[in-house]
Amino acid sequence: VELADTQELFSHPQHPYTRGLLAATLDLDHARNRALQTVPGMPPDLIDVPSGCLFWPRCSRQTDTCQKQTPVLRAIGPDHEVACWHWSE
């Protein structure tokens, strides 16, 4: 859902799923005993793939467009691509 070099991806994540995954990791600058954030819901069933964006059932930004149309990767910066209808919101 997002392609970028490592530094760019970790510094400027744009896709809601990327942001969710990064928020669910330990941060050495914070207390180790704090609860990690989670990405709500369950991953999609890859045998019965939903229409539209695979992440929409778990995304706080999802709209009717997300449910009906699969986003394509598009360049949002040098060597940075994202497949999301609402990446810039």
C-alpha positions in Angstrom: 0.0 0.0 0.0 3.0 2.3 0.3 6.5 2.3 -1.3 9.3 4.5 -0.2 12.9 4.1 1.0 13.2 3.2 4.6 14.1 6.7 6.0 11.2 8.3 4.0 8.7 5.6 5.1 9.5 5.8 8.8 9.8 9.7 8.7 6.7 10.4 6.6 4.3 7.5 6.4 1.2 8.5 4.4 -1.0 5.4 4.2 -3.3 4.9 7.2 -2.2 1.3 7.5 1.5 2.2 7.5 0.8 4.7 10.2 -1.1 2.1 12.2 1.7 -0.4 11.9 4.3 2.0 12.9 2.2 3.1 15.9 2.1 -0.6 17.0 5.8 -0.8 17.4 8.1 -0.1 20.3 9.7 3.3 20.4 13.0 3.5 22.3 12.2 7.2 23.2 9.1 6.1 25.3 8.5 3.9 28.3 8.7 0.2 27.5 5.8 -0.6 29.7 3.3 1.5 27.7 0.5 -0.2 25.8 1.0 -0.4 22.0 -1.6 0.9 19.7 -3.5 -1.6 17.6 -5.0 -1.6 14.2 -8.7 -2.4 14.7 -10.5 -5.3 13.0 -9.1 -8.3 11.2 -7.0 -8.6 8.1 -9.0 -9.3 4.9 -9.9 -12.8 3.9 -7.6 -13.4 1.0 -9.8 -16.2 -0.3 -12.8 -13.9 -0.4 -11.2 -10.5 -1.1 -13.4 -7.5 -0.5 -14.0 -5.0 -3.2 -12.1 -1.7 -3.2 -9.2 -1.0 -0.9 -8.3 -4.1 1.1 -7.8 -1.9 4.2 -11.2 -0.1 4.2 -12.9 -2.2 6.8 -10.2 -1.3 9.3 -9.6 2.4 8.2 -11.0 5.4 10.0 -10.8 7.4 6.8 -12.8 5.0 4.6 -15.6 6.3 2.4 -17.9 4.7 -0.3 -15.1 5.2 -2.8 -12.8 3.0 -0.7 -15.4 0.3 -0.6 -16.0 0.3 -4.3 -12.7 1.2 -6.1 -9.3 -0.2 -5.6 -6.7 2.6 -5.3 -3.6 2.4 -7.5 -0.1 3.3 -6.5 0.6 6.9 -7.3 3.7 9.1 -6.8 3.3 11.5 -4.0 6.9 12.6 -3.9 10.3 11.6 -5.1 10.6 7.8 -4.7 7.4 7.7 -2.6 4.2 6.0 -3.8 0.9 5.3 -2.0 -2.3 3.5 -2.9 -4.9 5.3 -0.9 -7.8 7.6 -1.9 -7.4 9.8 1.3 -3.6 9.7 2.0 -3.3 13.5 2.2 -6.1 14.0 4.7 
